[in-house]
Amino acid sequence: MGHGKTSFVCLPCRASYKQPHLARGEGDRVCPGCAGPLIHVGSAFAAPARRDVEGWRVLSVLLHAGIRFPMGCGDGPGYRPRTLAEVRERQAYARAAGEPFARALLREELP
């Protein structure tokens, strides 16, 4: 039985692609639109609409912080911020509390 598909995104094109998992030794995936590198985001990823500029900016922040969307044991990837306001709140909290930014981004509620 073959492996399922997982999601890859191209941030400049605001495009998402479902493709088979990467095999060991396989090179990077390339965007069919711009020939730039695709970023592996995980199986539980749901892309924002192409016209949702804020959603793609938030996604860019998450991906550059190293956050992905793996499929958990029936519960999905967990909390991810969806608005720039949520990102800014977590960024301010991370600075004030001395917590790593990536960890603060994953907090559903701030203390």
N, C-alpha and C positions, 0 to 999 in steps of 0.2 A: 504494500500500500504506500503511495507517495505522500509526501508531506504536503500540508496545506499551504495556502498562499499567505503572504504578509504584505504590509504596506510600505511603500517608498514614496517620498515626496521630493519635488523640485520647488524650492522656495521662490526663485525668480519667476518661474512660470505659474506659480500657485496651482500646481497640479499634483494629483495623487495617483499612484499606480499600484495595483495588486499584482504581485509577482511571486513565483516560487521562492522559498527560502534560499539564501546563499549557500552554496556548497563550499566545503573547505577548499581553499586555494583559488576559488573563483574571484575574478577581478571585480572592481566596483561597477555598479549599475550606472547607466548613462541615460539622461533624460532624452526621450525621442523628440522633444520640442526644441531644446536649446543645446543639446549635447553636453550639458553640464552634469556634474555628479548628482546622483540621487541619494537621499539620506534615508537609511533604514529606520522606520519609526515604530514598527511592531504590529502585531496582529490585531490589537484592540483599538486601532486608530480609526477615528471618523474625521474626515477632512472638512474644514469649513468650506462654505460656498466660495467659488472663485472671486466673486465680487465683494466678499466680506474681508475688507482690508484689515480691520482691527483683529479679526480672528487669525489671519495669517501672520500679523505682527506678533501676537501672543504666541503662536506656534513657533515662530522664529526664536523668540526669547527662550522658550522651553527647550527647543532642540540645541541651541547654543549653550545652554546650561547643562546639557548632557541628559536631559530627561526624555525617556521614550515611553511607548504605550504597549508594554507586554501584556499578554493574556494571562490573567491569574487563574486560580482554581475556582472558576465560576463567578468571580466577582469583578472581572475586568481590571483595568490598570490602576484604579483608585482615583483620587481627586486630582484634577488638573485645572488651573485657573482658565477662565474663558474670556475675561475682559482685561484691558490694560489697567483699569483701576485696581483689580485684584492683584495684578502683577506688581503695581506700584506699592500697594499695601504690604505685600510680602517682602518686597525689596527694602522698604523702610524698617520693617520688623527685623529682617536679617541684619541690617546695619546696627540697629539699636541693641539687639540681643547677642550679636557676635556669632550668629548661626550662619552656616554656609547657605548661600543664596538658593542653590538647588534644593536643599532640604526645606527651606522656608516656602518655596513654590509648591511643594507637595502637601503642605498643611491645609486641611480643609477649613479649620477655624484657627484664628490667631489667639494666643492667650491674652 
